[in-house]
Amino acid sequence: MKSPIHLNALRAFEASARHQSFSAAAAELNVTPAAVGQLVRTLEDWLGTPLFVRGNSGKARLVPTETAEHALPDIRAGFHRLTLGMERLQEGSTSGVLTVTVSPAFAAKWLLPRIDRFQTACPDTDVRLDTNHKSVDFVAQRIDIGVRYGTGSWPGLKADKLMDEEVFPVCSPELSGQHRRLRKPRDLVREPLIHDLSMDGHAGFPTWDVWLDKVGASGVTTARGMRINNSAAVLQAAAEGHGIALARSVMARDDLTAGRLVRLFPEISFALEVAYYVVYRPECANLPRLVAFREWLFAEAEKS
C-alpha cells in the first residue's frame, strides 16, 4: 500500500471478510453498514478488482474472492504489527494500562486493600488485574508485571524479592478467649484445624503435620478439620471462628492488625524458604509505568 489513506477501508474489508457481513462488521467498527459497504467499494475501485462474491440469500451472502483470501493473512498481520507499534509508543509514558498478574488470595488480602494509594500516586495509569492460581505467559497474555510466590527463579523473567514470609497458627479473638488453655502447641489436640489446600505440593510450604512435628506437638491429629483451596478463604474461616488456621504472615497481616485474627504461640517462629517476588520481563525493566508500580510495591512492603 502506497498511502495510509486506505487504512479504514482495509479495516472495513478485513472485518467484513471475517464476519462475512457488512452489518456485523459495522457493529464491530461502530459505524453504519452503508459506511462499511462504501469503504469496501472504494477499496475495490482503487484496486480495480472485486474483493467479495456477493450473494442474495443464504448465510454466505458475502464471500471473499480467492485473491482476497490470499491477501487477508498479510493484512491481519499488518494490523497486529500496527497495534504493537502503538503499544510501543505508549510504553514511554506512565499513562495507559498496566497489566498486573497476582494470585487471587494475594490480590484479596494484600494488593487490593492498598491499590488506591497507587492510583492516587499515578492517576494516569489504569491497572488491569489478572488473578490466576497458575503462572501465566507474560508475552502471550501481555502481562507487564506480577507478584509470584516461590524461590525466585522463573525462566525468562527478572525476579526481585519483595517480602519474606513465615507461618504461624491463628484463630478468631472469640475462639482464643474461649480457650485460654491454648498456651502450647500440644494444646491444639482438641481443636479443629483449618487446612490450606491451595498450598498442597508447593515446595517449601509446610503442612500442619510438618509444623506440628517441628514444634514437637505430638498427639495432635490432622485428620479432621475444614479443608479450603484458597488462602484468603482459609483466613476468613478462621476469623469466623471455624477453627485454627496455619496462616501465612503476609496474607494475615491486615487481619492481625485489625484484630480479626489472633496469633497463637508468638514465641515460635517458622520462617519459609519461599517468598514473594516482583517479576517482569528484563527487556521491559525501564518502562515508566512498570518502574512506578514496582517502586510502589516495595514502598508498600516497607510499610507493612
N, C-alpha and C positions, 0 to 999 in steps of 0.2 A: 504494500500500500504506500502510495506516494504522499498522502496527506492525511492528517488526523481528522479531517472534516467528515470522514465516513465512519468514525468510531461508533456513533449512536446507531447508524444503520447496521453495522456489524453486530452490535449488541442485540438489536431487534431481530436480525436474521438468526443468530445463534439461539436465542430464546424461543423463537418460532419453530426452529428445527427440533429443538429438544422437546417441546410440548406438542408439536405438530398442530399448532393452533395459534392464530393471531390473538384470539381472546385471552387464552391462558398466558401468552407472552405479555400481553398488555397488563394483565393483573400483576404479574411479577415486576414489570418495569414501571408500574404506576402511571400508565398513560392510557389512551383510548385504543381500541382495536384498529380504528381507522388510521391513527398515527403510526402504529406498528406496520400496517399494510403499506402506507405511503413510504416509510423508511425503507422497507424491503424492495418496493418497486423502484425507488431512487437508486438503490444499490444495483439492482438488476439492469437498469438503464445505463448506469455508469460502466458496468462490466460488459454489457451487450449480450447477456445470456440469462435465461431464466434460472432461478435457484430452487423452485418448487414445482412439483406436479400438483396442480390444484384439482380436487375432485368436488363433486356437487353433493355427494351423500356418503354415508358410512363414517366410521371412526377416523379413517385416514384421509381426511379432506385436504391435508397439507403435507405432502411427502417430499423431502429433499431430493433433488436430482442426484445422479451419480457423481457429477462434478462437485456438487455441494457437499456430499458425504465425504469425499476425499479431502476437501478443504477444512471441514469442521474441526478435526483434531488439532490442526495448527492454530486455528482461530481461538479455540478454547485454551490452548497452551499459552497463546499470546495474552489473553485476558488474565490468566493466572500470573504471568510474569509482571503484567502491569500492576496487579494487586500487590504483589510482593514489593515492587518498586515503590508504591505509595506507602507501604508499611515501613520501608527503609527510610523514606523521607520523614515519617513521623517519629522514628526512633530517636532522633536528635533532640526531642523535646520531652519535658516532663508531662505534657498534656497527652491525653489519649487513654487507651485501655491498657491495663496491666493485668495479665492473666496469672493467677497465683494458684498453685496446687498444694493442698494440705489434706490430712486425713479428716473425716467428719468429726471425730472426737476432738482433735486439736483445734479445729475451727470453732466448735461449740464452747469448749472450756477455756481457750486461751486467746485465739485470734479475734473472734467476733466481739467479745467484751471490750477490746482495745481499738478496733479498726476505726472508730470515729476520730480518734486522735490523729491517725494518718490522713484521713480525709480532710481534717481541719488544716493540717500542715501542708498538704498537697491537693488543693481543691480541684485542680485541673486534671488529676489522674483518676480515672474510673477503674476501680478494682473489679475484676471478674474472677470469682472464686470457683475453683474446680475442686470439689471434695471427692476423694476416692480412697478406698482402702488399699488399692494396689498402686504400684509405681506406674506412672504414665510416660509415654514417649513425648519428650519435650518438643521435638520437631514436628511430629505428626499432629499433635494436639495443640500446637502453637502456644506452649507454656513459656512464660517469661522467667518465673522464679517459683520456688517452692520451699516447704519445710518438710524434711523427711526424718524418720526415726530409725537409727541404725548405728553402724560402726564407722560411717563416714566415707564409704567407698561405693560409688555408683559410676559405671562406665559412661564416659562422655560428659560428665558433669563435674563442676568445681563444687566442693563442699566446705563450708566454713562452720565450725562448731558454734551453735547458738546457746544451748543450755545443757548442762549435765542433769542427771536425774537419779533419785533414789526411790525406794518403795517402803511403805510402812502401812500398818493397819489403821483404818479409820472407821468411825461409826457416827451416828447421829448424837447430838448432845443429850437427847432424851434417853437413848439406849445406854449411853455412858453413865448417866445419872442413876439409872435403874440398877446398873451392875457395877457398883463401886468396887466389887471384888476383882475387877479387871486390872490387876496390878502387874501381872507377869504373863508372858505368852501362854504358859500352860493353863491359865485361867480361861482360855478360849475353848476348852474341852466341851463345854455345854452350849456354845454359841453357834448360830447358823453362819456359815461363811458364804460370801458372795464371790463367785469366780469370774474372771475376765477372759472370756473365750477368744476375744479379738487378738490376744497376745499368744495364743497357742502356737507352738512351733517357732516363735520368734526368738532367734538366737540371742542369748544374753539376758532374757527377761525371766525372772523366777516365777514359778507357780507357788501356790500356797504350800505344797509339800516341800519345795526347796527352801522357802523362807522359814517354815517351822523347823526343818531339820537344821538349818544354820543356827537358829537361836536356841536349839536344844529343847524344843517343846514337844516331847514325846507324849504319845497317848491322845493327841488331838486328831480326830478323824476328819478327812477332807471329802468323804464320800457324799455328804449331804450339803444342802445349801443351793441357793439360786445360781444359775449359770447364764451369763449375758454376753453377747458378742459385740458389744460397743462399750468403750471405756467411759464415755460420758454417762451412759445409762447405768453403768456399774456404780458410779459415784452418786447418781440420783437415787438409786435404790438404797444405798447406804444412808443418804441424807433423810430418806423417808422412814428409816428405822427397820428395814427388812433384814439387816444382818451386819456383819463385819466385812469390809472390803479391803483388799490389798491394793492400796492406792498408789498411783504414780504421782510424784511430788509436783511436777509441773501442772498436770491436769487438776490436781486437788487444791492448788494454791489459793485460788479465789474463794473456794468453798470454805477453806480453813479460816481465811481472813475474815470472811463474813459470818463465821460462827455456824454455818450449816453443817459442818463436819468437825469432829474432834479427832486429833491424832492420839493413838494409843501407844504406850511404851516409847515415849520420845527419846529415851536414853539409848535406844537401839537404832543403829544406822545400817542400812543395806544399800550401798552405792552400786549403780549399774554400770556395765561396760558400754551399753548403748546410750546414745544421747540424741539431741535434736540438732539438725544441721540445716543451714540455709543452702539450697542447691540451685545452680543455674548453669547455662552453657558458657564455657570460657570465652567464646567469641562475643558474648553479649555482656560481659562483665562491666563495661563502661557506659552502658546505655543509661541516660539520666533517670528515667522512670525506675529502672531496676536498682540503680545506685541509691536513689532516695528511699525506696522501700526496704532495701537491705539495711541501710543505716538506721531506719526507723525500727526495724525488728530488733537490732542489737541494743538500741536505746531503751526499748520496752523491756527487753530481757534483763538489762541492768537494774531497772526499777523494781523488777519482781523479787 
